[in-house]
Amino acid sequence: METPLLCLLLLLTSQIPGETHTLRRQQHNILHLDWPTDCGTPHFKPNMAERIVSGNEARPHSWPWQVSLQVRPRGSKHYIHVCGGTLVHKNWVLTAAHCFQKGKAEEASSWRIVVGKHRLRRSETAERVFPVKRIYRHENFRYPSHSELDFDIALVRAASDILPSQYIRYACLPRKTTSLRPGHYCWVTGWGDTRGGKENVSLAESLNQARLPIIDFKTCRQKKFWGDRVRDSMICAGFRDTEDPPAACQGDSGGPLLCQLDRERWEVHGVVSFGPIGCTVENKPSVFTRTRTYIPWIEATRIRDFFLH
């Protein structure tokens, strides 16, 4: 499949300049066809039997698109987990823009993609490690110079193909027209802090999962919730009027909000963006970047990246 796709793209790029618009549309269609068709179906089914509020350990490898994005600090030989991410294609990881902010954190060469993980700090036979080729943060992301976390989305391009296995799969992207009903249950996964304290954040040893209901957008816009910090391009999920810790916490940033709709496949409807400091504040649910809002940006970024080979 790969050789004909490449040949077709080379043929398109050799067309005359006057056909740029048609060319881009054709390239868009080819790249669109390139999304994995076998997405969203794990080999090991997740344990969804229990009613989970504040999260518990996931069945190993039951969320096989979960990524650990790790950075090597300046002067260190060791990598540390900074953010989660979602594998959506053999070359692409979806994550949050705020993961790449400080100096070295913006350099692709400082990062690596780790897939097939369950226990974060142990070497595991199923894990695979890939260098990062390029990082694309949304061009309109301005935090912290602008205090709101708008456009909190990024794509990470792997330096080589991440091929599927029993332990590594791709999550589906939602369709642009898909919407989530309030009360629909989705799942958030990550190695984020499970204690919910304001200080001494410690990452979980094993991948955790939590089941969260989608909160009505108007409710989340109320002053006692997040007010106007929440935009149409965001999703709120969690439990109202509760002191139970919401599921997303420090260290989960960039990870997925996964939902099953009509197709029984897991789609990544959100990217963990922000929540209360300490993760345990009443009426402050987790807030996610709404993936479907950014499907055009995701596709445009892939086209842009194609020309950088």
ZAMARGU-4260 file (C-alpha; in steps of 0.2 Angstrom, whole numbers, plus 5000, padded with zeros to 4 digits):
<rodrens>
0) 5000/5000/5000 | 5014/5012/5004 | 5023/5013/4987 | 5007/5017/4977 | 5002/5031/4990
5) 5020/5039/4988 | 5020/5038/4969 | 5003/5046/4969 | 5008/5060/4980 | 5024/5063/4969
10) 5013/5063/4954 | 5002/5076/4962 | 5016/5087/4968 | 5023/5088/4950 | 5007/5096/4943
15) 5007/5114/4937 | 5006/5128/4949 | 4989/5134/4943 | 4981/5119/4951 | 4987/5122/4968
20) 4969/5121/4976 | 4965/5105/4967 | 4982/5098/4972 | 4979/5102/4990 | 4962/5094/4990
25) 4968/5079/4982 | 4983/5077/4994 | 4970/5080/5009 | 4960/5066/5002 | 4975/5054/5000
30) 4981/5058/5018 | 4963/5056/5024 | 4962/5039/5017 | 4978/5035/5026 | 4970/5035/5043
35) 4970/5017/5050 | 4954/5008/5047 | 4957/4995/5061 | 4957/5009/5074 | 4949/5008/5091
40) 4949/4990/5094 | 4961/4983/5108 | 4967/4965/5108 | 4964/4965/5127 | 4947/4972/5132
45) 4947/4985/5146 | 4939/4980/5162 | 4923/4991/5162 | 4913/4981/5174 | 4916/4991/5190
50) 4908/5008/5193 | 4924/5018/5194 | 4924/5036/5201 | 4942/5042/5205 | 4951/5029/5195
55) 4959/5012/5197 | 4973/5002/5189 | 4969/4997/5171 | 4970/4980/5164 | 4988/4979/5156
60) 4988/4984/5138 | 4969/4986/5137 | 4971/5004/5131 | 4985/5000/5118 | 4985/5018/5110
65) 4991/5026/5127 | 5008/5035/5125 | 5020/5041/5137 | 5029/5056/5131 | 5046/5057/5139
70) 5059/5071/5139 | 5078/5070/5143 | 5082/5085/5154 | 5097/5095/5150 | 5113/5087/5156
75) 5104/5070/5160 | 5105/5053/5153 | 5088/5048/5159 | 5071/5052/5152 | 5056/5057/5163
80) 5037/5055/5159 | 5030/5072/5156 | 5013/5070/5147 | 5002/5057/5140 | 4997/5055/5122
85) 4986/5045/5110 | 4993/5035/5095 | 4981/5039/5081 | 4992/5034/5066 | 5008/5025/5063
90) 5017/5041/5063 | 5007/5052/5074 | 5003/5055/5092 | 4989/5067/5098 | 4993/5077/5114
95) 4992/5094/5122 | 5002/5110/5117 | 5006/5114/5135 | 5017/5099/5136 | 5030/5108/5126
100) 5034/5125/5134 | 5051/5127/5142 | 5067/5129/5132 | 5073/5111/5129 | 5055/5105/5130
105) 5052/5113/5112 | 5066/5103/5104 | 5060/5087/5096 | 5077/5079/5099 | 5074/5080/5118
110) 5059/5069/5117 | 5054/5051/5114 | 5038/5041/5112 | 5035/5026/5123 | 5021/5014/5118
115) 5016/4997/5124 | 5018/5002/5142 | 5009/4998/5158 | 5021/5000/5172 | 5029/5017/5170
120) 5046/5014/5178 | 5049/4996/5174 | 5057/4990/5158 | 5043/4979/5149 | 5045/4967/5135
125) 5030/4974/5126 | 5036/4992/5126 | 5043/5001/5111 | 5053/5017/5110 | 5053/5029/5096
130) 5063/5046/5093 | 5052/5061/5089 | 5055/5069/5072 | 5044/5085/5074 | 5032/5093/5086
135) 5018/5104/5080 | 5009/5115/5093 | 4994/5124/5088 | 4999/5141/5081 | 4987/5150/5091
140) 4992/5142/5108 | 4998/5157/5119 | 4998/5150/5137 | 5006/5156/5149 | 5008/5173/5141
145) 4990/5173/5139 | 4982/5165/5154 | 4969/5154/5145 | 4973/5137/5139 | 4965/5139/5122
150) 4970/5129/5107 | 4979/5116/5119 | 4982/5103/5106 | 4998/5096/5098 | 5004/5083/5086
155) 5020/5073/5088 | 5028/5065/5073 | 5037/5049/5076 | 5054/5047/5067 | 5049/5030/5061
160) 5033/5020/5059 | 5025/5014/5075 | 5017/4997/5069 | 5003/4989/5078 | 5004/4973/5089
165) 4994/4965/5102 | 5000/4979/5114 | 5001/4993/5102 | 4985/5000/5092 | 4978/5016/5086
170) 4963/5025/5093 | 4950/5032/5081 | 4948/5051/5078 | 4930/5056/5080 | 4920/5062/5065
175) 4919/5081/5063 | 4900/5080/5065 | 4900/5069/5081 | 4894/5076/5097 | 4893/5069/5115
180) 4877/5069/5125 | 4878/5076/5143 | 4879/5061/5154 | 4887/5050/5142 | 4901/5040/5150
185) 4919/5041/5143 | 4936/5035/5150 | 4952/5044/5154 | 4968/5035/5156 | 4985/5040/5162
190) 5000/5039/5174 | 4995/5055/5183 | 4996/5058/5202 | 4983/5047/5210 | 4984/5055/5227
195) 4977/5072/5223 | 4988/5082/5234 | 4993/5100/5230 | 5012/5096/5233 | 5024/5082/5230
200) 5015/5076/5214 | 5020/5058/5211 | 5016/5048/5196 | 5006/5032/5197 | 5017/5016/5195
205) 5004/5008/5183 | 4992/5015/5170 | 4976/5020/5178 | 4958/5022/5171 | 4943/5031/5176
210) 4925/5032/5170 | 4918/5050/5169 | 4901/5057/5163 | 4901/5071/5150 | 4895/5087/5159
215) 4883/5099/5150 | 4892/5114/5142 | 4881/5127/5149 | 4883/5119/5167 | 4902/5120/5165
220) 4901/5138/5160 | 4892/5143/5176 | 4903/5153/5188 | 4904/5140/5201 | 4911/5128/5189
225) 4924/5135/5176 | 4915/5151/5170 | 4921/5158/5154 | 4937/5149/5155 | 4928/5135/5146
230) 4926/5138/5127 | 4916/5129/5114 | 4932/5120/5109 | 4933/5111/5126 | 4923/5097/5134
235) 4920/5095/5153 | 4919/5078/5161 | 4918/5073/5179 | 4907/5072/5194 | 4897/5088/5200
240) 4896/5093/5218 | 4908/5080/5224 | 4924/5080/5234 | 4930/5064/5225 | 4945/5068/5215
245) 4942/5070/5197 | 4951/5058/5186 | 4963/5069/5177 | 4977/5075/5187 | 4995/5082/5185
250) 5005/5070/5174 | 4989/5065/5164 | 4990/5080/5153 | 4989/5077/5134 | 4981/5060/5137
255) 4965/5054/5130 | 4947/5055/5134 | 4940/5040/5126 | 4922/5037/5121 | 4912/5023/5112
260) 4898/5029/5102 | 4888/5019/5088 | 4903/5010/5081 | 4909/5001/5097 | 4926/5008/5093
265) 4936/5019/5105 | 4937/5036/5099 | 4948/5050/5106 | 4935/5064/5109 | 4946/5074/5121
270) 4964/5078/5126 | 4967/5081/5144 | 4970/5100/5146 | 4967/5107/5163 | 4959/5105/5180
275) 4960/5111/5198 | 4977/5112/5206 | 4978/5097/5218 | 4964/5089/5208 | 4951/5088/5222
280) 4941/5105/5221 | 4922/5104/5222 | 4913/5109/5206 | 4929/5109/5196 | 4928/5095/5183
285) 4942/5090/5171 | 4943/5100/5155 | 4948/5092/5139 | 4952/5100/5122 | 4938/5094/5110
290) 4946/5084/5097 | 4933/5085/5083 | 4935/5104/5083 | 4953/5102/5077 | 4951/5089/5064
295) 4954/5102/5050 | 4970/5107/5059 | 4975/5089/5061 | 4973/5086/5043 | 4981/5102/5038
300) 4996/5099/5049 | 4999/5082/5041 | 4999/5090/5024 | 5011/5103/5030 | 5022/5089/5037
305) 5022/5080/5020 | 5031/5094/5012 | 5045/5094/5025 | 5052/5076/5021
</rodrens>
